[in-house]
Amino acid sequence: MDRAGERVELLITLHKGEASKLDYFILGVTLAICAYLAQTNPYAQLGGNEETLLLCTLLVFASSAVCGFKRLEATTESLRLNALALQQENPSLRAFMLEKVKERRAASRYYLGRNYLLAAGLICYLATKVWATYQSNGWILVH
């Protein structure tokens, strides 16, 4: 293998390692957010109140954590299938299996889901806090 090919392989390996570390970090932060919200949020009867909106926010963050777990699982499965494909001695079977591994997009879907849900959770939390402040000041009428 030429020098450029070795550098590409090294960069791909480094990228996969760093992406994995980032996934674990984001999952840990998301679980910490869920634990914080579950511990500090007041809860009351479901309805048009702050407590219900805070519960919804917690559920959005929990959904993001589930997507994070599923992304790690899909990434691990993809690596396993890639290794199995590379072990095949029949070149046509190897090429077929590698093509099937490339077609799998589960990790990408979970990546997008996790990130969108994290953003939605933050927006929901901030909107709930602002809404609750205006409600307590009497700017929003509550029947």
ChimeraX attribute file (.defattr): number of C-alpha atoms within 10 A of each C-alpha:
attribute: neighborCount
match mode: 1-to-1
recipient: residues
	/A:1	5
	/A:2	6
	/A:3	7
	/A:4	9
	/A:5	10
	/A:6	11
	/A:7	11
	/A:8	11
	/A:9	11
	/A:10	11
	/A:11	12
	/A:12	12
	/A:13	12
	/A:14	12
	/A:15	12
	/A:16	12
	/A:17	12
	/A:18	12
	/A:19	12
	/A:20	16
	/A:21	12
	/A:22	12
	/A:23	18
	/A:24	15
	/A:25	12
	/A:26	18
	/A:27	21
	/A:28	14
	/A:29	13
	/A:30	21
	/A:31	18
	/A:32	13
	/A:33	16
	/A:34	20
	/A:35	13
	/A:36	12
	/A:37	18
	/A:38	15
	/A:39	9
	/A:40	8
	/A:41	13
	/A:42	12
	/A:43	14
	/A:44	11
	/A:45	8
	/A:46	11
	/A:47	9
	/A:48	10
	/A:49	16
	/A:50	20
	/A:51	18
	/A:52	17
	/A:53	21
	/A:54	23
	/A:55	19
	/A:56	16
	/A:57	25
	/A:58	22
	/A:59	17
	/A:60	23
	/A:61	26
	/A:62	21
	/A:63	19
	/A:64	29
	/A:65	26
	/A:66	17
	/A:67	22
	/A:68	26
	/A:69	17
	/A:70	18
	/A:71	24
	/A:72	18
	/A:73	14
	/A:74	19
	/A:75	20
	/A:76	14
	/A:77	14
	/A:78	19
	/A:79	12
	/A:80	13
	/A:81	16
	/A:82	18
	/A:83	12
	/A:84	13
	/A:85	21
	/A:86	16
	/A:87	10
	/A:88	13
	/A:89	9
	/A:90	11
	/A:91	11
	/A:92	10
	/A:93	13
	/A:94	17
	/A:95	14
	/A:96	12
	/A:97	18
	/A:98	17
	/A:99	13
	/A:100	14
	/A:101	17
	/A:102	10
	/A:103	9
	/A:104	13
	/A:105	13
	/A:106	14
	/A:107	20
	/A:108	13
	/A:109	14
	/A:110	22
	/A:111	19
	/A:112	15
	/A:113	19
	/A:114	28
	/A:115	16
	/A:116	14
	/A:117	21
	/A:118	21
	/A:119	15
	/A:120	16
	/A:121	22
	/A:122	15
	/A:123	13
	/A:124	19
	/A:125	21
	/A:126	14
	/A:127	15
	/A:128	20
	/A:129	15
	/A:130	11
	/A:131	17
	/A:132	17
	/A:133	14
	/A:134	13
	/A:135	15
	/A:136	11
	/A:137	10
	/A:138	10
	/A:139	10
	/A:140	12
	/A:141	9
	/A:142	9
	/A:143	4
